[in-house]
Amino acid sequence: MRIFHLSAECYPVAKVGGLADVVGALPKYQNKAGLQAAVVMPYYDRKFTQENEFDIVYQGLTLLGERRLYYQILKERTDKLGFELYLVKIPGLIDRVEVYSYPDETEQFIAFQISFLDWINFSNQSPDIIHCHDHHSGLVPFLIKHSKVYTRLANIPTVFTIHNGQYHGAFGYNKLGYLPEIDETKIGLLDWAGAINPLASAVKCCWKYTTVSPSYLDELTKSSNGLEYLFYLEHNKGQGIINGIDTEVWDPSTDPMIAGNFTNKQITKGKAKNKAALCKHFELSTDKPLIAFIGRLVVEKGADIIAQAMEKSFIDHPDAFNLLILGAGDKETEKELLALKSAFPVNCNVFIGYDEPLAHLIYAGSDFLLMPSRVEPCGLNQLYALRYGTLPMVRSTGGLKDSVIDFGDENGYGIRFNNASIFDICHAVNRAIALFTDIKKLDILRKIMVELDFSWDKSANEYINLYNSLKPKI
Ligand code: ADP
C-alpha cells in the first residue's frame, strides 16, 4: 500500500513542534510494518536540505491564479530517514528558511498543494491513500474530488489528521482564483463562516479524519476556534489515535544529545548525572527538585500564567525548588519569564529560543516537567519526559489526560490538575516538592514511567487498520 503523507513539517528536515515529530516517525514505523509510506513537504533552506543530496524527479509549470509557477519535486537520495522524502520547491515562494509566518503563507501552502497534485496527476501516480496533516494540506481532499483538473485522482481515499485544531489557515474569497478550476456547485465545501477554511474543508471532504488523541476528538466539539458545530456534525467520521514517540530518537540509553546515557535499570544514577550537567550549565543547585517547562510560549500551553504562578510558589516556599524554562513565543510572556529569572536568580533560569539538544538534556536531567496547557491535542513532551524518567505535571486535557495517570490513583505515576490556573499550578508544585522529599517513592514512580510503552508500533497499526477500512471503496 502506497501512502503519501503531506505536511508542512517533518523532523529532522524542519521542525517547529509536535507535527514534525509525528511526520518524521509515523511513516518510518508504517514502512517497518510493510507499507510504502513517503513524505511530501515544502522545501526549506535549512541545515538538512543544505547537507543532504537530492535528485530532481519531476518539474512542471502550474498556475496560482494568473501567476505562473515553475516547480520542482526533489527526492532525498538515500531514504536515510526510513521513508522516501520529497520536497516541493518553487523559487521565490517555497525555498525560504522559516516554516511559517510569511505574509504570503496562504499562497505558499496553496502552491505546495497544487504542485503536489499536479505532480502525481501528470506523472500518472496513483497512491492508495493521501494522508494530509493539518490545514497546510487541508485543501487536497476538496481539490481531488471537486477540481476538474484532477478527476483521475478523485477516488483516492484521503485521511486528514488534526494535530492542532486552533489554526485553520482561513482566507478570503478574493483568493478563490488561486485554486484550479473547481465545480462551482461544491463551493460550500470550502466554506466556514464566510471564508475559505482549509481545516473545515478537509474535515468535510476527507474520507476519514483523525485527531492525535481520543480525548481531543471530543474536545474539538467544545473548543476548536469556531468549528465546534462542524466537529459535532462530523463526529462519526472522526477517530482518535494517540501519537507514539520515535523510540530510536528518544532513547536515553543511546541519545547523543544528553550528558550521560542510561538504561531503565540505571535510572537514578543516570538522571543524577544529567541533572548535574544541566544544573552546572544553568547555575542551579542539584539538591533541589528541578521543575522544567519546554515549549512554545503561547496561551494554548498555559505559558502566560507560569511566571505569576511560579512567583507565588517561590514566595510560599523560599529556596525549596528550582525552575528551568526553555521556550520562545509571545513577547510579553518572554519578558515576564525573564523578569522572574531576575527576581529569583538563585532558583530560576530561562532560555528564550529553540534548542533541540538542550530539550533532550532537560528531559533527561529534570525531576519534573510542567505542562499547564489549556489545549493539548496530544502533547509529546510528557511522553518524552516519561521515557527519560521525568515526572510530568499536567493539566487534565486532551492527550495529557490520555497518557498521564495521577500518582494518587491506582498504577499512577504523574501529577494531574484540572485548571490552567495559578492555584492549580501552585498546588501541583507543592505536591512535587513533597514528593521529592520521599526519594524512595519517586524512584518507584520513575521505574514505572520508564517501563511505559508509548512507542509508535501500536498507533502505527491503528492507522494501517484505518487505511484498510477505506480500501473496499477504492
Ligand atoms: P506543539 O506541537 O503544540 O508545539 P508538542 O508537545 O506536540 O507541542 O510538541 C512539541 C515538540 O517541540 C517537542 O518535541 C518539544 O521538545 C519541542 N520543542 C518545543 N519548544 C522547544 C524549544 N524551545 N526548544 C527545543 N524543542 C522544543
Boltz pocket constraint, residues with backbone or C-beta under 6 A from the ligand:
constraints:
  - pocket:
      binder: B
      contacts: [[A, 16], [A, 17], [A, 18], [A, 19], [A, 21], [A, 163], [A, 294], [A, 295], [A, 296], [A, 326], [A, 327], [A, 328], [A, 353], [A, 354], [A, 355], [A, 356], [A, 359], [A, 378], [A, 379], [A, 380], [A, 381]]
      max_distance: 6.0
